[in-house]
Amino acid sequence: MIIDMSAKPLLEQFQAANEAEGIAIKELLAYMQGGGRDDQRIEALTNRMSSAHNKKMDLYGECPDFCV
């Protein structure tokens, strides 16, 4: 894939947001698989995961038409 260098900063931000989302998902999964049952902790981890996903999708929405 050929990427215009002007898109590099946005691509780097997207990659960082994607990694942050992955980490948030893994933390929630690890907590629940470990038997975590604290509803407040689950809610906090879920909110973190959702926020990370929303940030990633906001960056995706900034992508010019040629990125998609």
Buried (B, 14 or more C-beta within 10 A) or exposed (E): EEEEEEBEEBBEBBEEBBEBBEEBBEEBEEBBEEEEEEEEEBEEBEEBBEEBBEBBEEBBEEEEEEBE
